[in-house]
């Protein structure tokens, strides 16, 4: 089990979740006039994709990584933000994990499908818990989070790169 948890994508997943929670605690949201934009939201999109890679390499041990990331977030980030983030991650990541697990499509399609469903869940739960939900903010955060999934989807549609071996 320890070997699975120390796999590079598992460590990247745990570290990225903690980094994002610290970032949401200290990096202010930017008012764009029609909604608030958080630069951290872009990194959240990468968490979903990194989690897919981690699950691909370590299977269901990714659930243990989720728990470790949650505990570290409570220790290192603002507890209010960490609670909202952990609740959002729990809802969306479990959804993402279920879709990724149940779907037998090629890797790049699973990444896109799971992100399309889990991203709005994550965003809604987080914004509602921090009392920051507006339509503009919701849309901005979804679009920024989906950036990573769309980039990975496009990247993996065309073979010939070194990372394809992780999606086999």
MOSUL-V573458 format. One record per residue. PHI is phi in whole degrees, -180 to 180 (* if undefined). NEAR is the number of other C-alpha atoms within 12 Angstrom. D_LAST is the distance of its C-alpha to the last C-alpha in Angstrom with 2 decimals. Layout:
<<PHI & NEAR & D_LAST> <PHI & NEAR & D_LAST>>
This chain:
<<* & 15 & 21.76> <-61 & 13 & 22.93> <-61 & 13 & 20.11> <-65 & 22 & 17.56> <-73 & 28 & 19.85> <-93 & 21 & 20.19> <-62 & 25 & 16.53> <-53 & 23 & 16.50> <-71 & 31 & 14.83> <-67 & 38 & 17.17> <-65 & 31 & 20.10> <-62 & 28 & 19.32> <-62 & 39 & 19.20> <-61 & 34 & 22.50> <-63 & 30 & 24.13> <-69 & 34 & 23.33> <-61 & 44 & 24.72> <-65 & 37 & 27.83> <-58 & 32 & 28.26> <-63 & 37 & 28.15> <-66 & 41 & 30.68> <-65 & 30 & 32.93> <-61 & 27 & 32.62> <-65 & 36 & 33.60> <-76 & 26 & 36.53> <-123 & 18 & 37.85> <-90 & 19 & 36.58> <-70 & 15 & 38.84> <-78 & 21 & 37.76> <-105 & 18 & 39.04> <-82 & 16 & 41.28> <-98 & 12 & 40.45> <95 & 13 & 43.33> <-117 & 14 & 41.44> <168 & 21 & 39.26> <-91 & 26 & 38.12> <-116 & 32 & 35.03> <-109 & 33 & 33.35> <-56 & 23 & 31.46> <-67 & 32 & 29.50> <-61 & 42 & 28.03> <-63 & 30 & 25.76> <-66 & 32 & 24.24> <-60 & 44 & 23.85> <-59 & 43 & 21.39> <-71 & 35 & 19.22> <-61 & 44 & 19.57> <-60 & 50 & 17.90> <-71 & 47 & 14.83> <-60 & 39 & 14.90> <-62 & 49 & 15.35> <-63 & 44 & 12.16> <-64 & 36 & 10.35> <-63 & 35 & 12.86> <-66 & 40 & 12.37> <-60 & 30 & 8.65> <-87 & 25 & 9.94> <-123 & 28 & 13.38> <65 & 24 & 13.60> <-73 & 24 & 17.06> <-64 & 27 & 18.50> <-60 & 38 & 17.75> <-66 & 30 & 21.00> <-67 & 27 & 22.86> <-62 & 38 & 21.65> <-60 & 40 & 23.03> <-66 & 25 & 26.29> <-62 & 24 & 26.57> <-62 & 37 & 26.07> <-65 & 36 & 28.74> <-63 & 23 & 31.21> <-63 & 26 & 30.84> <-64 & 34 & 31.32> <-64 & 26 & 34.54> <-76 & 19 & 35.77> <-101 & 25 & 35.00> <-110 & 28 & 35.33> <-59 & 25 & 38.18> <-58 & 22 & 38.31> <-63 & 22 & 38.98> <-68 & 34 & 35.93> <-62 & 34 & 33.81> <-63 & 30 & 34.94> <-63 & 31 & 34.14> <-67 & 44 & 30.77> <-64 & 37 & 29.86> <-63 & 31 & 31.05> <-65 & 33 & 29.06> <-63 & 42 & 25.88> <-60 & 32 & 26.46> <-65 & 25 & 26.92> <-76 & 34 & 24.15> <-69 & 44 & 21.51> <-67 & 33 & 22.23> <-64 & 29 & 22.00> <-59 & 39 & 18.72> <-60 & 36 & 17.40> <-64 & 28 & 18.85> <-67 & 27 & 17.49> <-60 & 36 & 13.92> <-69 & 26 & 14.40> <-77 & 15 & 16.35> <-82 & 19 & 14.49> <-107 & 15 & 12.22> <-76 & 17 & 11.54> <-59 & 20 & 8.54> <-51 & 32 & 7.45> <-63 & 34 & 10.20> <-73 & 27 & 12.63> <-64 & 36 & 12.33> <-60 & 46 & 13.05> <-67 & 36 & 15.97> <-62 & 32 & 17.29> <-66 & 38 & 17.38> <-70 & 45 & 19.00> <-59 & 31 & 21.47> <-91 & 29 & 22.77> <-78 & 37 & 22.66> <-63 & 44 & 24.10> <-63 & 35 & 27.47> <-65 & 29 & 27.78> <-57 & 38 & 27.28> <-64 & 47 & 29.70> <-63 & 32 & 32.34> <-62 & 28 & 32.48> <-62 & 36 & 32.68> <-65 & 34 & 35.31> <-66 & 23 & 37.35> <-72 & 20 & 37.52> <-95 & 24 & 38.65> <57 & 16 & 41.02> <-122 & 24 & 39.51> <-81 & 21 & 38.42> <-136 & 22 & 39.60> <-60 & 20 & 38.09> <-62 & 21 & 37.71> <-64 & 30 & 36.05> <-57 & 30 & 33.68> <-65 & 24 & 32.64> <-59 & 33 & 32.39> <-69 & 36 & 30.16> <-63 & 37 & 27.79> <-61 & 27 & 27.56> <-69 & 29 & 26.97> <-71 & 36 & 24.29> <-74 & 35 & 22.43> <-53 & 28 & 22.39> <-63 & 29 & 19.29> <-63 & 39 & 17.31> <-68 & 29 & 18.59> <-62 & 23 & 17.84> <-65 & 31 & 14.15> <-59 & 27 & 14.10> <-66 & 17 & 15.98> <-61 & 22 & 14.06> <-83 & 26 & 10.67> <-71 & 21 & 12.71> <-111 & 14 & 13.61> <-70 & 15 & 11.36> <115 & 10 & 12.77> <-109 & 13 & 12.38> <-69 & 12 & 11.54> <-79 & 17 & 9.54> <-58 & 19 & 6.68> <-63 & 14 & 5.44> <-76 & 21 & 5.68> <-102 & 28 & 3.79> <-80 & 15 & 0.00>>
